[in-house]
């Protein structure tokens, strides 16, 4: 497989992983968390491979040679929102890294997790719109390459070891800064001292969060496609709608921004 084909497969795996993660009942809590950790590894690989683009984009803006702010700002927004979702997901983990949060703190981090994940969904749709021409060209190249399996496929150019180490260091450092920033920012916001509960007799009341809300619920580790399936398709539909809006309404294109 060529480098372009490998990148298409990598990006497709990231996209599929995220859509599955958006509906935890579809996979169950355990698989949800392990898929999330796998997504972190995929994102780190993606960042290392494309770090040259990041540096060149920042250089263009700083030197004011080509003011292409939209792609860089959109990618930064995606990194921040998805990073926040993944960091908060690790904090509220119940399987991979069982949390020791109080019920109020758990609800606080869980709210941050849901808000950032939902925001990521819309930004990801715009990201797909922005890169649609490249995605289409890459998929066509992947199909054509698979048809020419009998031909000799050129070996992709490999990064020098020093350059690879430098990119990995930058990416890990940036991720560490993001994780620390999310932790500090979230700790500065008050926790959920009370929640609105509906009791069996029908009345509602503000009470302290129940103690078992931060614990792993029986049966939640088992996939439930009947409940998670509809949400999964709703997530995919929302992503496609955001991509269409970005493409047709906002006219996001790498060549025009």
C-alpha positions in Angstrom: 0.0 0.0 0.0 1.3 3.5 -0.9 1.6 6.3 1.6 -1.4 8.0 0.3 -3.5 4.9 0.6 -2.2 4.3 4.2 -3.2 7.8 5.1 -6.7 7.3 3.7 -7.1 4.1 5.7 -5.8 5.9 8.8 -8.3 8.8 8.4 -11.2 6.4 7.7 -10.4 4.5 10.9 -10.4 7.7 12.9 -13.7 8.8 11.4 -15.3 5.4 12.0 -14.0 5.2 15.6 -15.3 8.6 16.5 -18.8 7.9 15.1 -18.9 4.6 17.1 -17.7 6.5 20.2 -20.5 9.0 20.0 -23.0 6.2 20.8 -21.6 4.2 23.7 -24.6 1.9 23.9 -23.8 0.7 20.4 -20.5 -0.8 21.7 -20.9 -1.0 25.4 -18.9 0.9 28.0 -15.8 -1.4 27.9 -15.4 -1.3 24.1 -16.3 2.4 24.2 -13.3 3.2 26.4 -10.8 0.9 24.5 -11.9 2.4 21.2 -11.3 5.8 22.7 -7.8 4.9 23.6 -7.2 3.4 20.2 -8.4 6.7 18.7 -5.8 8.6 20.8 -3.1 6.5 19.2 -4.5 7.1 15.7 -4.7 10.9 16.3 -1.1 11.0 17.6 0.0 9.1 14.4 -2.1 11.5 12.3 -0.5 14.6 13.9 3.1 13.2 13.5 2.5 12.5 9.8 1.0 15.9 9.1 3.2 18.0 11.4 5.0 19.4 8.4 1.7 21.0 7.2 1.1 22.5 10.7 4.5 24.1 10.8 4.2 25.4 7.2 0.7 26.9 7.9 1.9 28.7 11.1 4.9 30.0 9.1 2.7 31.4 6.4 0.5 33.2 8.9 3.5 34.6 10.8 5.2 35.8 7.7 1.9 37.1 6.2 2.9 35.6 2.9 -0.3 33.6 2.4 -3.2 34.3 4.8 -4.9 30.9 4.9 -6.3 31.1 8.4 -9.4 29.0 8.0 -7.8 25.6 7.5 -5.4 26.1 10.5 -8.1 27.6 12.8 -10.5 24.8 11.9 -7.8 22.1 12.6 -6.9 23.9 15.9 -10.6 23.9 16.9 -10.9 20.2 16.1 -7.8 19.4 18.1 -9.0 21.3 21.1 -12.5 20.0 21.1 -11.6 16.3 20.4 -8.7 16.6 22.9 -11.0 17.8 25.6 -13.5 15.0 24.9 -10.7 12.4 25.1 -9.1 13.8 28.2 -12.4 14.1 30.0 -13.3 10.6 28.8 -10.2 9.2 30.5 -11.0 11.1 33.7 -14.5 9.5 33.9 -13.3 6.1 32.8 -15.0 3.2 34.5 -13.1 0.2 32.9 -9.7 1.1 31.5 -8.8 3.6 34.3 -11.5 3.3 37.0 -12.1 6.7 38.4 -12.3 7.7 42.0 -14.4 10.8 41.5 -17.1 12.0 43.8 -20.6 11.9 42.2 -20.6 15.7 41.8 -17.1 15.7 40.2 -18.1 12.9 37.9 -21.2 14.7 36.6 -19.0 17.8 36.1 -16.5 15.9 34.0 -19.2 14.0 32.2 -20.9 17.2 31.1 -17.6 18.5 29.8 -17.2 15.2 27.9 -20.6 15.4 26.3 -20.4 19.0 25.3 -16.9 18.7 23.8 -17.8 15.5 21.9 -20.9 17.2 20.4 -18.9 20.2 19.4 -16.3 17.9 17.8 -19.0 16.3 15.7 -19.9 19.5 14.0 -16.3 20.7 13.6 -15.4 17.3 12.2 -18.2 17.7 9.6 -16.6 21.0 8.5 -13.2 19.4 8.4 -14.5 16.7 6.1 -16.0 19.5 3.9 -12.7 21.4 3.8 -10.7 18.3 2.8 -13.4 16.7 0.5 -11.4 17.1 -2.7 -8.4 15.5 -1.1 -10.5 12.7 0.3 -12.1 12.0 -3.1 -8.7 12.0 -4.9 -7.2 9.8 -2.2 -10.0 7.2 -2.4 -9.7 7.2 -6.2 -6.0 6.6 -5.9 -6.5 3.8 -3.4 -8.9 2.0 -5.8 -6.6 2.4 -8.7 -3.7 1.2 -6.7 -5.6 -1.9 -5.6 -6.3 -2.7 -9.3 -2.6 -2.6 -10.1 -1.5 -5.0 -7.4 0.5 -6.9 -9.9 2.6 -3.8 -10.7 5.5 -2.7 -8.7 4.5 -0.3 -6.0 7.1 2.3 -5.1 8.3 2.3 -1.5 7.2 5.4 0.3 9.8 7.9 1.4 10.6 7.5 5.1 11.3 10.4 7.5 14.8 10.7 8.8 15.0 9.4 12.4 15.9 12.9 13.8 12.9 14.5 12.0 10.6 11.7 13.3 11.8 12.2 16.9 11.4 15.9 16.6 7.8 15.6 15.3 6.9 13.1 18.0 8.3 15.4 20.7 6.3 18.3 19.4 3.1 16.4 19.2 3.5 14.8 22.7 4.4 18.1 24.2 1.4 19.8 22.6 -0.9 17.0 23.8 0.5 17.3 27.3 -0.2 21.0 27.3 -3.7 20.4 26.2 -4.3 17.7 28.8 -3.0 20.0 31.5 -5.0 22.9 30.3 -8.2 20.9 30.3 -7.5 19.6 33.8 -6.8 23.1 35.2 -9.8 24.7 33.4 -12.2 22.0 34.5 -11.0 22.1 38.1 -11.7 25.8 38.2 -15.4 25.3 37.4 -17.7 24.4 40.4 -18.9 20.8 40.5 -22.5 19.6 40.4 -23.7 19.9 44.0 -27.3 19.1 43.1 -29.2 17.4 40.3 -32.8 17.3 39.4 -34.1 13.8 40.2 -37.5 12.3 39.2 -38.8 9.9 41.9 -41.1 6.9 41.4 -44.1 8.8 42.6 -43.5 11.3 39.8 -42.3 14.4 41.8 -39.0 16.1 41.0 -36.5 17.5 43.5 -33.0 18.9 43.6 -30.9 16.5 45.6 -27.3 15.5 45.9 -26.0 13.3 43.0 -26.6 9.6 43.8 -23.4 7.8 44.9 -23.7 5.0 42.2 -23.7 7.5 39.3 -19.9 7.3 39.0 -19.9 3.5 39.2 -20.0 0.9 36.4 -23.7 -0.1 36.0 -24.5 -3.8 35.6 -25.1 -4.7 31.9 -23.6 -1.5 30.6 -20.5 -3.2 29.2 -22.6 -5.3 26.9 -23.3 -3.9 23.4 -26.9 -2.9 22.8 -27.4 -2.2 19.1 -31.1 -1.9 19.5 -30.6 1.3 21.6 -27.3 2.4 20.2 -28.0 1.8 16.6 -30.5 4.6 16.0 -28.1 7.1 17.7 -25.2 5.8 15.6 -27.1 6.5 12.4 -28.2 9.9 13.8 -24.6 10.8 14.5 -23.6 9.8 11.0 -26.4 11.8 9.5 -25.5 14.8 11.6 -21.9 14.5 10.4 -23.0 14.4 6.8 -25.3 17.4 7.2 -22.5 19.4 8.8 -20.2 18.4 5.9 -22.8 19.4 3.3 -23.3 22.7 5.0 -19.6 23.3 5.1 -19.2 22.4 1.4 -22.3 23.9 -0.1 -23.2 26.8 2.2 -19.8 27.9 3.7 -18.0 26.7 0.6 -15.0 25.4 2.5 -12.2 24.3 0.2 -8.5 24.1 0.7 -7.9 25.8 -2.6 -10.2 28.8 -1.8 -9.3 29.7 1.8 
